[in-house]
């Protein structure tokens, strides 16, 4: 990767990003926290945490930054319903409901009736608090029925998962520029960025680094078990779409991505011993709160790589904390067991 050549300057990337419609939602820039006690506990390297959990709105998280770009078309085009459906403790459902309240729109959550849906707690409690019309269902056909009913009532429904899809990756090209500026101010050139990798945040960070010609590992840890090669191919495809939206002359392949599904455990949303250890270690060395579904597993992957000697004491890594902390309260028994 050392022979990478930039295809844009920081100013040129900012100009390209400025052509997109954008809402003002997040408290930016988010802090970049140095974690010396954590680094000492692990025997190095220097560890910093980019606090995307402090984006402000409704307990924060990476979705706030993503929504600045991805939900802007809904506002411009006059949609009146923001909808999302996933697990009952979905961070995105919580933030979809909060954003709808802020914009004066109707919010609908079609969540799964799963192990964390009772009692009402964590993200699900917040979705109710923000006024969402909450449906907890057992199958996709029930979700489709809710959507069809809303449309039949004359609503224009904007699904925050599928609508504005690649704009979520664009948002983290902007996020990379913010992080890179903070690192340059401190004279730090990290050897790797670690992030919980669903898709968009990982892709945006990778596109931003590649556009500027920065040879840096962007390491994604999946919250769900999945094949790494298949995941890398999907990330590459999304990166090509994001680069195309920005007019960047870049081409990505699976070999350009590094992601790991083996730290997810047996299933999405199931706490692993390693993620539990990561939660406790971050809390008791730095007062840093992770969540058990996303950042806890990603942090456990970073810890494992450090313990396996992938980094020396004089190197530096950045962990991008994507938020999700309200879900912690729905997993008290698993985390404290």
C-alpha positions in Angstrom: 0.0 0.0 0.0 3.0 2.3 0.3 2.9 3.2 -3.4 -0.6 4.7 -3.2 -1.0 8.0 -5.0 -3.6 10.5 -4.0 -6.4 11.3 -6.4 -7.6 14.4 -4.5 -6.4 16.9 -1.9 -8.2 17.5 1.4 -9.6 20.8 -0.1 -10.7 19.0 -3.3 -12.5 16.3 -1.3 -14.3 19.0 0.8 -15.4 20.7 -2.4 -16.8 17.5 -3.7 -18.6 16.7 -0.4 -20.0 20.2 -0.5 -22.0 19.5 -3.6 -24.3 17.1 -1.6 -27.4 18.2 0.3 -26.7 17.9 4.0 -28.7 18.3 7.2 -27.1 19.8 10.3 -27.6 17.2 13.1 -24.3 16.2 14.7 -22.1 17.9 17.2 -18.9 18.0 15.2 -16.0 17.5 15.4 -16.3 14.5 17.8 -13.4 14.1 20.3 -10.3 12.0 19.7 -9.5 10.4 23.1 -6.0 9.2 24.0 -6.2 6.0 26.1 -2.8 5.6 27.9 -4.1 3.3 30.7 -5.7 1.0 28.1 -2.4 1.0 26.0 -0.4 0.2 29.2 -2.8 -2.7 30.1 -2.3 -4.2 26.7 1.4 -3.5 26.5 1.1 -1.0 23.6 0.6 0.3 21.0 -0.7 3.8 21.6 -4.5 3.6 21.4 -6.8 6.5 20.5 -10.6 6.4 20.3 -12.6 8.6 17.9 -15.7 9.3 19.8 -18.5 8.9 17.2 -20.7 7.9 20.2 -20.6 11.7 21.0 -22.3 13.0 17.9 -24.9 14.4 20.2 -28.5 13.6 19.1 -30.3 11.0 21.1 -27.2 9.5 22.7 -25.2 9.8 19.5 -23.5 7.2 17.3 -22.3 6.9 13.7 -25.8 7.0 12.3 -26.2 10.7 13.2 -23.3 11.6 10.9 -24.7 9.2 8.2 -28.2 10.7 8.4 -26.8 14.2 7.7 -26.3 13.1 4.1 -28.6 10.1 3.7 -31.9 11.6 5.0 -31.4 15.0 3.4 -33.2 13.8 0.2 -36.2 12.9 2.4 -36.5 16.4 3.6 -36.0 17.9 0.1 -38.5 15.7 -1.5 -41.3 16.0 1.1 -41.4 12.5 2.6 -43.6 12.5 5.8 -42.6 9.1 7.3 -39.2 7.9 8.4 -39.2 4.1 8.9 -36.7 1.6 10.1 -36.9 -2.0 11.1 -34.2 -4.4 12.5 -33.6 -5.9 15.9 -35.6 -4.6 18.9 -32.5 -2.9 20.2 -31.6 -1.3 16.9 -29.5 1.9 17.2 -30.7 3.0 13.8 -34.4 2.7 14.8 -33.7 4.8 17.9 -32.1 7.5 15.9 -34.7 7.3 13.1 -37.3 8.0 15.7 -35.3 10.9 17.2 -34.7 12.5 13.8 -38.3 12.2 12.9 -39.3 14.0 16.1 -36.7 16.7 15.4 -38.0 17.2 11.9 -41.7 17.0 12.8 -42.2 13.8 10.8 -44.0 10.6 11.6 -41.7 7.7 12.7 -42.4 4.0 12.4 -40.3 1.2 13.9 -40.9 -2.3 12.7 -38.6 -4.3 15.0 -38.1 -8.0 15.6 -39.8 -9.7 18.5 -36.5 -11.1 19.9 -34.9 -11.8 23.2 -34.3 -8.1 24.0 -37.8 -6.9 23.2 -39.1 -7.5 26.7 -39.0 -5.7 29.1 -39.0 -2.4 27.2 -35.5 -1.0 27.8 -32.5 0.6 26.1 -33.0 1.6 22.5 -36.5 0.3 22.4 -37.5 2.5 25.3 -36.0 5.5 23.5 -37.9 4.8 20.3 -41.1 4.8 22.3 -40.1 8.0 24.1 -39.4 9.8 20.8 -42.9 9.0 19.7 -42.4 6.2 17.2 -45.2 3.9 16.1 -43.6 0.7 17.2 -44.4 -2.7 15.7 -42.6 -5.8 17.0 -43.0 -8.6 14.4 -41.9 -12.1 13.8 -41.4 -12.1 10.0 -40.6 -9.9 7.0 -44.1 -10.3 5.6 -45.5 -8.4 8.6 -43.0 -5.6 8.0 -44.1 -5.3 4.4 -47.7 -5.2 5.5 -47.0 -2.2 7.7 -45.3 -0.4 4.8 -48.1 -1.1 2.4 -50.7 0.1 4.9 -48.8 3.4 5.4 -48.6 3.9 1.6 -52.3 3.1 1.2 -53.0 5.9 3.8 -51.2 8.3 1.5 -47.9 8.5 3.3 -44.5 8.9 1.6 -42.3 6.4 3.4 -38.5 6.9 3.6 -36.7 3.8 4.8 -33.5 5.0 6.5 -31.8 1.6 5.7 -32.4 1.4 2.0 -33.1 5.0 0.9 -30.1 7.2 0.5 -28.0 4.0 0.8 -24.6 5.0 -0.5 -24.8 8.5 0.9 -24.1 6.9 4.3 -20.7 5.9 3.0 -20.2 9.4 1.6 -20.7 10.8 5.1 -17.7 8.9 6.4 -15.5 10.2 3.7 -16.3 13.5 5.5 -15.7 11.7 8.8 -12.2 10.6 7.7 -11.3 14.1 6.7 -12.3 15.3 10.2 -10.3 12.5 11.9 -7.2 13.0 9.6 -7.2 16.7 10.5 -7.2 15.9 14.2 -4.4 13.4 13.8 -2.3 15.8 11.8 -2.7 18.5 14.5 -1.2 16.1 17.0 1.5 14.7 14.7 0.1 11.2 14.8 0.1 8.8 11.8 -1.7 5.7 13.0 -0.9 2.3 11.5 -4.5 1.2 11.6 -8.1 2.2 12.1 -10.5 -0.3 13.7 -14.2 0.0 13.2 -17.3 -2.1 13.7 -18.0 -3.0 10.1 -21.6 -3.3 8.9 -20.8 -1.5 5.7 -21.0 2.3 5.4 -18.7 3.6 8.0 -15.9 1.2 7.1 -16.4 2.0 3.4 -16.3 5.8 3.9 -13.2 5.7 6.0 -11.5 3.4 3.4 -12.5 5.7 0.5 -11.3 8.8 2.3 -7.9 7.3 3.1 -7.4 5.9 -0.4 -8.5 9.2 -2.1 -5.8 11.0 -0.1 -3.2 8.3 -0.8 -2.7 7.4 2.8 -1.3 3.9 3.3 -3.3 2.9 6.4 -5.1 -0.3 7.4 -8.8 0.2 7.8 -9.8 -2.9 9.8 -13.5 -3.8 10.0 -14.9 -6.3 12.6 -18.4 -7.5 11.8 -21.1 -7.7 14.5 -22.5 -10.8 12.7 -20.7 -14.0 11.7 -19.9 -13.9 8.0 -17.4 -15.1 5.4 -14.5 -12.6 5.2 -13.9 -12.9 1.5 -17.6 -12.4 0.7 -17.7 -9.4 3.1 -14.6 -7.8 1.5 -16.2 -8.2 -2.0 -19.3 -6.4 -0.7 -17.3 -3.6 0.8 -15.4 -3.1 -2.4 -18.6 -2.9 -4.4 -20.0 -0.3 -2.1 -16.7 1.6 -2.1 -16.8 1.8 -5.9 -20.3 3.3 -5.7 -19.3 5.9 -3.1 -16.2 6.8 -5.1 -18.4 7.2 -8.2 -20.8 9.5 -6.4 -17.8 11.7 -5.4 -16.4 11.6 -8.9 -13.1 10.0 -7.7 -11.0 8.0 -10.1 -10.7 5.0 -7.8 -11.3 1.3 -8.3 -11.6 -1.1 -5.3 -11.5 -4.9 -5.2 -11.9 -7.3 -2.3 -8.2 -7.3 -1.8 -8.3 -3.7 -0.8 -10.4 -4.5 2.3 -9.7 -6.2 5.6 -12.7 -7.5 7.6 -13.3 -10.2 10.2 -16.4 -12.1 11.0 -14.9 -14.5 13.5 -15.2 -12.1 16.5 -19.0 -12.0 16.2 -19.6 -15.3 18.1 -22.5 -17.6 17.3 -24.9 -14.9 16.2 -25.7 -11.2 15.9 -26.7 -9.7 19.3 -25.2 -12.5 21.3 -22.6 -11.4 23.8 -19.3 -13.3 23.6 -16.8 -13.8 26.4 -14.3 -11.7 24.5 -16.7 -8.8 24.0 -17.6 -8.9 27.7 -13.9 -8.7 28.5 -13.5 -5.8 26.1 -16.4 -3.9 27.8 -15.0 -4.4 31.2 -11.4 -3.5 30.2 -12.5 -0.3 28.4 -14.7 0.7 31.3 -12.1 0.0 34.1 -9.0 1.5 32.4 -10.5 4.6 30.7 -14.1 5.0 31.9 -15.1 4.3 28.3 -18.5 2.7 27.7 -18.9 0.3 24.8 -22.0 -1.7 23.7 -22.3 -5.5 23.6 -23.6 -5.8 20.1 -21.2 -3.7 17.9 -18.3 -1.9 19.6 -17.7 -4.5 22.2 -17.1 -7.2 19.5 -15.0 -4.8 17.4 -12.9 -3.8 20.4 -12.3 -7.5 21.2 -11.0 -8.0 17.6 -8.5 -5.1 18.1 -7.4 -6.5 21.5 -6.8 -9.9 19.9 -4.7 -8.4 17.2 -2.6 -6.4 19.7 -2.1 -9.5 21.9 -1.0 -11.5 18.8 1.8 -8.9 18.3 0.5 -7.2 15.2 1.7 -3.8 16.6 4.7 -2.6 18.5 4.7 -0.2 21.4 5.9 2.7 19.2 3.0 2.3 16.8 -0.5 3.8 17.1 -4.0 2.6 16.3 -7.4 4.4 16.3 -10.6 2.7 17.4 -13.7 4.4 15.8 -16.4 4.2 18.5 -19.6 4.0 16.5 -21.9 4.3 19.5 -24.8 2.0 20.4 -24.4 2.4 24.2 -28.1 2.5 25.1 -28.4 -1.2 24.1 -26.1 -1.9 27.1 -29.0 -1.6 29.5 -30.9 -4.4 27.7 -28.0 -6.8 28.2 -27.3 -6.3 31.9 -27.6 -10.0 32.8 -25.2 -11.1 30.0 -22.6 -8.4 30.6 -22.5 -8.8 34.4 -22.7 -12.6 34.5 
